[in-house]
Each structure stands twice: as C-alpha cells, then as structure tokens.
Amino acid sequence: MTTKRGTISGINGNLMTVEFEDAVIQNEVAYAVLGDTRLKAEVIRVRGRQADLQVFEDTTGLQVGGKVEFTGQLLSVELAPGLLGQIFDGLQNPLPKLAEQCGFFLKRGMYLPAIPRDRTWAYTPTVSPGDTVRAGDTLGTVPEGIFTHRIMAPFTLSGSWQVEHAAPEGNYTVEQEIARLRPLTADYGGQARLRNGQEMLSVTMLQTWPVKIPVRCYAERLKPSEPLITKIRILDTFFPVARGGTYCIPGPFGAGKTVLQQLTSRHADVDIVIIAACGERAGEVVETLREFPHLTDPRTGRTLMERTIIVCNTSAMPVAAREASVYTAVTLAEYYRQMGLNVLLLADSTSRWAQALREVSGRLEEIPGDEAFPAYLESVIAAFYERGGIVRLNDGSKGSVTIGGTVSPAGGNFEEPVTQATLKVVGAFHGLSRDRANARRFPSIHPLESWSKYG
C-alpha cells in the first residue's frame, strides 16, 4: 500500500495544519516525521486540501515544511485475549512495558503493541465447517482469568458468512488463523448461497476497531431495568443505578469522588471494571495504580486487577490526548459487552476531558460556547454516555456497559457547563457536598441535591 504524504504548513501547540494531495478522512491516523522519530497524530478536521491534526506527543522540533505520513487507518484499538489486568495509556500503549524500555521518563515516538504477540492461548472452537455466522458471533472460546473469552467473528462483517475452515482445539497466538470464512448471499428463493469470485476471509483472535465508532453487532438494545448493586447503602437505597445505565458524580476537589469510584469498582455486581483516568491529577492516578493491585476482589479473594483494565494518560502527553483515553476505554467496554459480560466504566474526570475539547476548539478558532467550551460540548458528552446500555446479543445472551463519570466543577459550582451538559443525559446524579466531606461523612453525597431516574 502506498503511503499518503503531506507537508506541515502551520503549527500551533500540539495542533498542526498539513497540506495533502491524496484524500484523507476524519479521525485518520498520521505520523509526523522528525528525524528517526515518528509522532502519532489524528486528523480532526479536513478543509479542502488542508487537514488539521492533533499530535499526541510534544511537538518540539516540528517545523513548517516537515513531512507527515497518513496511514489510511482510523484511530483504533486492538481487541483480543490479554487485555485484562493491563495498564494502558490513551493510545493503548502498555505502560509497564514502555517503562521497562524507557525508565521513568517515556520517550517520544515509542508505540508498542497492546496485545502480546508471542503468548499462546488455549483455543476451543465452537463452530464447524458449513456453519453460518454473522458479525459478532462466537467462533471459539479462550479461558482468560475467571471468564470465558469469546473469539468473535470480525465486527466489520456484513451479512452472513459460511465457515470454510475451523482450527482444531489447541494453543494459538493472537495472530494465527483460527477460521476461514466465505461470504454468503441470498437468492430470490430465500436460500443462502456462496458468492462467486469472493475470496475467503482469514480470521485470527486479534481484531481492531475504531474508537470513535460504537460497536453495534447485537440484535437489540434494551431499556435498563435491573438495578446495579453497588453495596453502598446510600446509593442502592436512595439513588440507585441501573445495570446498563449512566450516572455522574460531580463535586469539589477533596470531596471523595475518586474514593467513591474505587469503592464502587470493588463492590459493584459487575464482571469487568474499566478505569478511564482521563486527565485527573497525577497524585490520584498514581494512587489508583498503586491501590488497585492490592485491592481484594470479593468475588474471588484475589487481586481486583485480574478483572480490571486501567486507561490513563501520562504526564508527558499533551492535554488534548485526554480525549483519546475516554474513547479507548469505552471501546474496550463495548468489546467485553459483546461477550455477554457486565462492564462498569468509570471516567475520572470528565471535566479534564471537556477542558481538552476546549483547548482543541480554541486552537481550531471555532466559535466558543459558555465559558469558552465548544458549542458542541453537549453533543459530545451525550454521544459518550449513549455508548453505555444493555443489549441482547445474537445468541440471546445479554451484556451491559454501565458508565459513571466524575465531574470536577471549580468551587463545586454545579451550574457550570460540563455539569449541566452531563445532567441532561445521565440517569442518576450523585452530588457530593463540601460541608459533608469536611464533617467526614463519606461518601459525602448530598441527600437533597442528588437524584435518580432509576428508582
């Protein structure tokens, strides 16, 4: 494949404008070439023959006239066995492995595969040659911790496909073929037949999915109706959260938002916990990284990290990179929902994410809304929370993603734009009180200001 190239015509912080010849698309990944280093970037706006890109690294050294290589691929994450227990940055780089190579200070332009390529998994097929499958259907299973990890037909499939070859039971890496599929088409009699001239599709355990596009390979989206038991009395009694629902925890600094999230992740009746530390203060992120491996899972008696994924930004990444971590986390949550599991996604703090949107919008010179936030702030926040929900899969099983986001309004002012935009789309509001926190009443949820639509 020929690499599309462009030339830098302007730089503004971590935003660069690139002149290109071949067509580029929104959210396409590109690399700015700086000597032997390639800095990852994402196309966020296309205007004629110019594209605006946000760079996920420090842009020191880039200059007008520099070269940019477009990949033709959308900003995506890798989906396969081996995600649980991992700590990723917003671009799904495994931070422990990066630290082994770089030490305490990560180098620019270093990107590692999220999934180990050399590890083998005990694969058991569940389909046979001649079976018909669709996108998201289970081809086989792999044991991963206490769960059965479903190896699914690629989410990009359209229509029905016939299994031409199914790998026998055995140990495979994520890049080895486990099935071959051939597309089917329906004739006028309603019978499916093989499409002539179509090549077979080789399927492995590893697939990728764009983070900005929701995974929608289920049969039906259901209305949340069952409560999510958190074992926190004030929540379960007065302000319940539905399984597959959404809620927010706004409150001033020091009111206990992060602690409440950690308690919820430990005791909530869910299968998978995903933490999106999307730009919260470094001290709290470090506390999360240190505490979670030592938290005991009430379900198994072992460490909670065995069924947890942490996605966080590094201090070296620009503010705008906070946006990627939120979408990376919710895509991972949707992936495990496709397996019929119940996932809890906790975003801390969506205020920092909104501030990243404000910074990018300002550099793009867009017309601002309230308090200089972008005019489309409400739409972006709504689109994020709408990716939660409970669904019925093609095989009849159910899976859910419950999203809980903290909001850090300055001075505890719940009238500011991020809090108000969030309240319009969530199903429960757990407002924290400074006075109750100072009185050491934890969780410091204000019983008169908080509410829930799921009660």
QUISULLIN-V961581 format. One record per pair of residues at least 12 apart in sequence whose C-alpha atoms are under 8 Angstrom apart, sorted by sequence separation. I is the first residue (numbers start at 1). J is the second residue. D is the distance in Angstrom with one decimal. If there is no record, write none. Layout:
I_J_D, I_J_D
This chain:
6_18_6.0, 7_19_5.2, 29_41_5.8, 30_42_6.0, 41_53_6.1, 42_54_5.5, 98_110_7.9, 126_138_7.1, 127_139_5.6, 138_150_5.9, 139_151_5.6, 140_152_7.2, 166_178_6.1, 167_179_5.8, 182_194_7.1, 183_195_6.1, 228_240_7.3, 229_241_7.8, 292_304_6.4, 293_305_5.4, 313_325_6.9, 333_345_6.9, 361_373_7.7, 362_374_8.0, 388_400_7.3, 389_401_5.3, 407_419_6.5, 432_444_5.2, 433_445_6.1, 6_19_5.4, 7_20_6.6, 29_42_4.7, 30_43_7.4, 41_54_5.4, 42_55_6.6, 126_139_5.5, 127_140_6.9, 138_151_5.7, 139_152_5.5, 166_179_4.5, 182_195_7.9, 227_240_6.7, 228_241_5.6, 292_305_6.1, 312_325_6.4, 361_374_6.0, 388_401_4.8, 389_402_6.4, 432_445_4.4, 433_446_5.6, 6_20_4.4, 28_42_5.6, 29_43_6.5, 41_55_4.1, 42_56_8.0, 77_91_7.7, 98_112_7.4, 125_139_6.1, 126_140_4.7, 138_152_4.4, 139_153_6.3, 165_179_5.3, 166_180_6.7, 227_241_5.9, 228_242_5.1, 311_325_6.2, 358_372_6.7, 387_401_7.9, 388_402_5.6, 431_445_5.5, 432_446_5.6, 5_20_6.5, 6_21_7.0, 27_42_5.5, 28_43_5.3, 40_55_6.0, 41_56_5.7, 77_92_6.6, 125_140_4.0, 126_141_7.3, 137_152_5.3, 138_153_6.3, 164_179_7.5, 165_180_5.0, 183_198_7.1, 227_242_4.2, 228_243_4.6, 330_345_7.1, 358_373_4.8, 388_403_6.0, 430_445_6.0, 431_446_5.8, 5_21_7.5, 27_43_4.8, 39_55_7.0, 40_56_5.8, 124_140_5.4, 125_141_6.4, 136_152_5.1, 137_153_5.4, 163_179_7.1, 164_180_5.5, 165_181_7.2, 182_198_7.3, 226_242_5.6, 227_243_5.5, 329_345_7.5, 357_373_7.4, 358_374_5.7, 430_446_7.5, 4_21_8.0, 5_22_7.7, 26_43_5.5, 27_44_5.7, 39_56_7.2, 40_57_7.1, 123_140_6.7, 124_141_5.3, 135_152_7.5, 136_153_5.0, 163_180_6.1, 164_181_5.5, 182_199_6.9, 183_200_7.4, 225_242_6.3, 226_243_5.7, 311_328_7.7, 357_374_7.1, 4_22_6.3, 25_43_7.2, 26_44_5.8, 39_57_6.3, 93_111_6.1, 94_112_6.9, 123_141_5.8, 124_142_6.5, 135_153_5.2, 136_154_6.3, 163_181_4.7, 164_182_6.5, 182_200_4.7, 224_242_5.9, 225_243_7.2, 311_329_6.3, 355_373_7.4, 385_403_6.6, 431_449_6.5, 26_45_6.3, 93_112_5.6, 94_113_7.5, 123_142_5.0, 134_153_6.8, 135_154_5.6, 136_155_5.6, 162_181_5.5, 163_182_6.6, 181_200_5.4, 182_201_6.3, 224_243_6.1, 354_373_7.6, 431_450_5.3, 26_46_6.8, 93_113_6.6, 94_114_5.7, 122_142_5.7, 123_143_8.0, 133_153_7.4, 135_155_4.9, 161_181_6.0, 162_182_5.2, 180_200_6.2, 181_201_5.0, 224_244_5.7, 357_377_8.0, 430_450_5.1, 25_46_7.2, 93_114_5.6, 121_142_6.5, 122_143_7.0, 135_156_6.6, 161_182_5.4, 162_183_6.2, 180_201_5.4, 181_202_6.6, 224_245_6.1, 326_347_7.2, 429_450_5.3, 430_451_6.8, 24_46_7.7, 92_114_5.9, 121_143_7.8, 135_157_5.1, 161_183_4.3, 162_184_6.5, 180_202_4.6, 181_203_7.5, 412_434_7.7, 428_450_7.9, 429_451_5.2, 134_157_6.8, 135_158_6.9, 160_183_6.3, 161_184_5.2, 179_202_6.2, 180_203_5.9, 354_377_7.5, 428_451_5.9, 429_452_6.1, 134_158_7.4, 135_159_7.8, 159_183_7.7, 160_184_5.5, 178_202_7.9, 179_203_5.2, 428_452_4.1, 134_159_6.3, 135_160_8.0, 159_184_7.4, 160_185_7.2, 177_202_6.3, 178_203_6.0, 179_204_7.0, 427_452_6.0, 428_453_6.0, 88_114_7.8, 134_160_5.0, 159_185_7.6, 177_203_5.6, 178_204_5.4, 258_284_7.5, 427_453_5.3, 428_454_7.2, 24_51_7.9, 34_61_7.2, 133_160_5.8, 134_161_6.2, 177_204_4.7, 178_205_7.1, 285_312_7.6, 326_353_7.8, 427_454_6.7, 21_49_6.7, 34_62_6.5, 132_160_6.4, 133_161_5.3, 176_204_5.6, 177_205_7.7, 20_49_5.7, 132_161_5.5, 133_162_6.3, 175_204_5.6, 176_205_7.5, 266_295_7.6, 19_49_5.9, 20_50_6.3, 32_62_7.9, 132_162_4.5, 133_163_7.3, 174_204_6.1, 175_205_6.6, 266_296_7.8, 267_297_8.0, 322_352_7.5, 323_353_5.7, 19_50_4.7, 20_51_7.5, 83_114_7.9, 131_162_5.7, 132_163_6.3, 174_205_4.7, 175_206_6.3, 266_297_6.5, 267_298_7.1, 322_353_5.7, 18_50_5.6, 19_51_6.6, 34_66_7.7, 83_115_7.0, 130_162_5.8, 131_163_5.4, 162_194_7.9, 173_205_7.8, 174_206_5.3, 232_264_7.6, 266_298_7.5, 17_50_6.7, 18_51_5.3, 33_66_7.0, 42_75_7.0, 82_115_6.1, 129_162_7.6, 130_163_5.3, 231_264_7.9, 275_308_7.6, 277_310_7.5, 278_311_7.7, 279_312_7.3, 282_315_7.4, 323_356_6.7, 17_51_5.7, 18_52_6.4, 32_66_7.6, 33_67_5.6, 81_115_7.6, 82_116_7.3, 129_163_4.9, 130_164_6.2, 230_264_5.8, 273_307_6.4, 274_308_5.6, 275_309_6.3, 276_310_6.2, 277_311_6.1, 278_312_5.9, 279_313_6.3, 322_356_6.4, 323_357_7.3, 17_52_4.6, 18_53_7.5, 32_67_6.2, 33_68_5.8, 80_115_7.1, 128_163_6.7, 129_164_5.0, 272_307_5.3, 273_308_4.7, 274_309_4.8, 275_310_4.7, 276_311_4.9, 277_312_4.6, 278_313_6.4, 321_356_7.6, 16_52_5.8, 17_53_6.3, 32_68_4.4, 33_69_7.4, 78_114_6.6, 79_115_8.0, 127_163_7.6, 129_165_5.4, 231_267_6.1, 271_307_7.1, 272_308_5.9, 273_309_6.5, 274_310_5.8, 275_311_6.0, 276_312_5.9, 277_313_6.9, 320_356_4.7, 15_52_6.9, 16_53_5.4, 31_68_5.6, 32_69_6.5, 78_115_7.1, 128_165_7.4, 129_166_6.2, 230_267_5.7, 231_268_6.5, 274_311_7.6, 275_312_7.9, 319_356_5.5, 320_357_6.9, 15_53_5.7, 16_54_6.5, 30_68_6.7, 31_69_5.2, 128_166_5.9, 230_268_4.0, 266_304_7.1, 15_54_4.6, 16_55_7.5, 30_69_5.5, 31_70_6.5, 127_166_6.9, 229_268_5.7, 230_269_6.3, 320_359_7.0, 382_421_7.9, 14_54_5.8, 15_55_6.2, 30_70_4.2, 31_71_7.9, 81_121_8.0, 139_179_7.8, 228_268_7.1, 229_269_5.5, 279_319_7.6, 319_359_7.9, 320_360_6.5, 378_418_8.0, 381_421_7.1, 382_422_7.3, 385_425_7.2, 14_55_5.2, 29_70_6.3, 30_71_5.6, 125_166_7.0, 228_269_6.4, 377_418_7.8, 381_422_6.6, 385_426_7.2, 14_56_7.3, 28_70_7.4, 29_71_5.8, 125_167_7.0, 228_270_7.9, 14_57_7.4, 28_71_7.2, 29_72_6.9, 125_168_6.7, 279_322_5.7, 378_421_5.1, 382_425_5.9, 14_58_6.8, 28_72_6.1, 29_73_5.9, 124_168_7.3, 125_169_6.2, 278_322_5.2, 373_417_7.8, 377_421_7.4, 378_422_7.5, 14_59_5.9, 28_73_5.5, 29_74_5.6, 124_169_4.8, 278_323_7.3, 13_59_7.1, 24_70_7.6, 28_74_4.3, 29_75_5.5, 123_169_5.7, 124_170_6.9, 371_417_7.5, 25_72_7.8, 27_74_5.5, 28_75_6.0, 122_169_7.6, 123_170_5.5, 278_325_5.8, 370_417_6.6, 24_72_7.1, 26_74_7.9, 27_75_6.0, 122_170_5.7, 123_171_5.8, 277_325_7.6, 278_326_6.1, 122_171_4.5, 123_172_6.7, 154_203_7.6, 276_325_6.5, 18_68_7.6, 58_108_7.4, 121_171_5.1, 122_172_6.7, 153_203_7.5, 276_326_6.1, 11_62_7.9, 57_108_6.4, 120_171_5.6, 121_172_5.4, 11_63_7.2, 57_109_7.5, 120_172_4.9, 121_173_6.2, 10_63_7.7, 11_64_7.2, 120_173_4.4, 121_174_7.8, 152_205_7.8, 154_207_6.7, 276_329_6.0, 334_387_8.0, 340_393_7.4, 10_64_5.8, 119_173_5.8, 120_174_7.3, 151_205_6.0, 155_209_7.9, 275_329_7.4, 8_63_7.1, 9_64_5.1, 118_173_6.3, 119_174_7.8, 274_329_6.7, 338_393_7.0, 350_405_6.3, 351_406_7.8, 8_64_5.1, 9_65_6.2, 117_173_6.4, 343_399_7.9, 345_401_6.9, 347_403_7.7, 349_405_6.6, 350_406_6.1, 351_407_5.3, 7_64_7.7, 8_65_5.1, 117_174_6.3, 327_384_7.9, 330_387_7.4, 340_397_5.9, 341_398_7.4, 342_399_5.4, 343_400_6.0, 344_401_5.8, 345_402_6.0, 346_403_6.0, 347_404_6.3, 348_405_6.1, 349_406_5.0, 350_407_5.5, 351_408_5.7, 7_65_5.5, 8_66_5.2, 117_175_6.9, 340_398_5.0, 341_399_4.8, 342_400_4.7, 343_401_4.7, 344_402_4.9, 345_403_4.8, 346_404_4.9, 347_405_4.6, 348_406_5.3, 349_407_5.6, 350_408_7.7, 351_409_7.1, 7_66_5.6, 8_67_6.3, 274_333_7.0, 340_399_4.0, 341_400_6.6, 342_401_6.1, 343_402_6.2, 344_403_6.1, 345_404_6.2, 346_405_5.7, 347_406_6.3, 348_407_7.5, 349_408_6.7, 7_67_4.9, 8_68_7.0, 155_215_7.4, 339_399_6.9, 340_400_7.5, 342_402_7.8, 344_404_7.7, 346_406_7.9, 6_67_5.9, 7_68_5.9, 81_142_7.6, 338_399_6.5, 5_67_7.0, 6_68_5.0, 82_144_7.5, 155_217_6.5, 337_399_4.7, 5_68_5.6, 6_69_6.4, 81_144_6.9, 337_400_5.5, 5_69_4.6, 6_70_7.6, 272_336_7.8, 337_401_6.4, 354_418_7.0, 4_69_5.8, 5_70_5.9, 3_69_6.5, 4_70_5.1, 3_70_6.4, 4_71_6.9, 334_401_6.8, 351_418_6.5, 3_71_6.4, 4_72_7.8, 81_149_6.8, 280_348_6.1, 333_401_6.4, 39_108_7.0, 40_109_7.0, 272_341_7.4, 274_343_7.4, 276_345_7.3, 278_347_6.6, 279_348_7.3, 280_349_5.6, 39_109_5.0, 271_341_6.1, 272_342_6.4, 273_343_5.9, 274_344_6.2, 275_345_6.1, 276_346_6.0, 277_347_6.1, 278_348_5.8, 279_349_6.5, 37_108_7.4, 38_109_5.3, 80_151_7.7, 270_341_8.0, 271_342_5.2, 272_343_4.7, 273_344_4.9, 274_345_4.8, 275_346_5.0, 276_347_4.6, 277_348_5.0, 278_349_6.0, 37_109_5.6, 270_342_5.2, 271_343_5.9, 272_344_6.2, 273_345_6.1, 274_346_6.3, 275_347_6.2, 276_348_6.2, 277_349_6.8, 278_350_6.9, 280_352_6.6, 270_343_5.9, 271_344_7.9, 273_346_7.8, 275_348_7.7, 279_352_5.4, 270_344_6.5, 278_352_6.8, 279_353_6.6, 278_353_6.1, 265_344_7.4, 136_217_5.5, 135_217_6.0, 136_218_7.4, 261_346_7.0, 258_348_7.3, 81_174_7.7, 80_174_7.0, 243_342_7.9, 212_327_6.4, 211_327_5.4, 215_331_7.3, 211_328_5.7, 214_331_7.1, 211_330_7.9, 215_334_6.3, 211_331_5.7, 214_334_7.7, 215_335_7.4, 218_338_7.4, 217_338_7.6, 209_331_7.8, 81_205_7.5, 80_205_5.8, 81_206_8.0, 80_206_4.9, 79_206_5.8, 80_207_6.7, 78_206_6.8, 79_207_5.3, 78_207_5.9, 79_208_5.7, 78_208_4.6, 79_209_7.5, 77_208_5.5, 78_209_6.9, 76_208_6.1, 77_209_5.7, 76_209_5.2, 77_210_6.5, 76_210_4.0, 77_211_6.6, 75_210_5.6, 76_211_5.2, 74_210_5.8, 75_211_6.3, 75_212_7.7, 246_385_6.7, 246_388_7.0, 245_388_6.7, 244_388_6.1, 245_389_5.8, 244_389_4.1, 245_390_7.8, 243_389_7.8, 244_390_4.7, 243_390_7.2, 257_406_6.6, 249_404_7.4, 251_406_7.9, 253_408_6.8, 244_400_4.9, 245_401_7.5, 246_402_5.8, 247_403_6.5, 248_404_5.4, 249_405_6.2, 250_406_5.5, 251_407_6.5, 252_408_5.8, 243_400_6.7, 244_401_5.0, 245_402_5.1, 246_403_4.8, 247_404_4.9, 248_405_4.7, 249_406_4.4, 250_407_4.3, 251_408_5.7, 252_409_6.2, 243_401_7.5, 244_402_4.3, 245_403_6.6, 246_404_5.8, 247_405_6.6, 248_406_5.5, 249_407_6.0, 250_408_5.8, 251_409_6.6, 252_410_6.6, 253_411_7.8, 243_402_6.0, 244_403_7.5, 248_407_7.0, 250_409_7.0, 252_411_5.7, 253_412_7.7, 242_402_7.8, 252_412_4.2, 145_306_6.7, 251_412_5.4, 252_413_7.9, 145_307_7.6, 250_412_7.8, 251_414_7.9, 250_414_7.4, 224_389_7.0, 223_389_7.6, 224_390_6.3, 222_389_7.4, 223_390_6.9, 221_389_7.3, 222_390_5.6, 221_390_6.2, 222_391_5.4, 250_419_7.0, 221_391_4.4, 222_392_7.0, 220_391_5.7, 221_392_6.3, 219_391_7.5, 220_392_5.2, 214_387_6.6, 218_391_6.6, 219_392_5.7, 220_393_6.9, 218_392_6.1, 219_393_5.2, 248_422_7.3, 218_393_4.5, 219_394_5.2, 248_423_7.6, 257_432_7.7, 217_393_7.6, 218_394_5.8, 256_432_7.7, 217_394_8.0, 255_432_6.3, 248_426_6.8, 255_433_6.7, 247_426_5.1, 250_429_7.9, 255_434_5.9, 246_426_5.0, 247_427_5.5, 248_428_6.5, 249_429_6.4, 250_430_6.9, 251_431_6.0, 252_432_7.4, 254_434_8.0, 245_426_7.8, 246_427_5.4, 247_428_4.5, 248_429_5.4, 249_430_4.9, 250_431_5.3, 251_432_4.7, 252_433_7.5, 256_437_7.4, 245_427_6.6, 246_428_6.7, 247_429_5.8, 248_430_6.2, 249_431_5.7, 250_432_6.2, 251_433_6.5, 252_434_6.6, 255_437_5.3, 247_430_7.5, 249_432_7.0, 251_434_7.6, 254_437_7.7, 260_443_6.5, 27_212_7.9, 241_427_7.5, 256_442_7.4, 241_428_6.5, 256_443_6.8, 240_428_7.4, 256_444_7.0, 150_339_5.9, 239_428_6.8, 255_444_6.6, 149_339_7.1, 239_429_7.7, 239_430_7.4, 136_338_7.0, 106_316_7.6, 239_450_7.3, 241_452_7.3, 239_451_5.7, 240_452_6.3, 242_454_6.1, 238_451_7.9, 239_452_5.0, 241_454_6.2, 238_452_7.8, 240_454_6.2, 239_454_7.8, 240_455_6.0, 239_455_6.7, 238_455_7.4, 92_311_7.5, 85_305_5.0, 84_305_7.5, 85_306_5.0, 88_309_7.9, 90_311_6.1, 84_306_6.1, 85_307_6.2, 86_308_7.5, 87_309_6.2, 88_310_6.2, 89_311_5.4, 90_312_5.8, 84_307_5.6, 85_308_5.4, 86_309_5.4, 87_310_4.8, 88_311_4.8, 89_312_4.8, 90_313_5.5, 84_308_5.7, 85_309_5.4, 86_310_6.5, 87_311_6.0, 88_312_6.3, 89_313_5.1, 84_309_5.5, 85_310_7.8, 87_312_7.6, 89_314_6.7, 83_309_7.0, 227_454_7.8, 225_454_7.9, 90_321_6.9, 90_322_6.9, 90_323_7.9, 91_324_6.6, 90_324_5.3, 91_325_6.7, 90_325_3.7, 89_325_6.9, 90_326_7.5, 92_328_7.1, 91_328_7.2, 90_328_6.5, 77_328_6.7, 76_328_7.9, 79_332_7.4, 77_331_7.7, 77_332_8.0, 79_335_7.3, 137_394_6.9, 58_316_7.4, 136_394_7.8, 137_395_7.6, 57_316_7.4, 58_317_6.9, 57_317_5.5, 58_318_6.7, 56_317_6.2, 57_318_6.2, 56_318_6.3, 56_320_7.4, 56_321_5.5, 54_320_7.4, 55_321_8.0, 14_318_7.0, 14_320_7.8, 54_360_8.0, 15_360_7.7, 15_363_7.2, 12_363_7.0
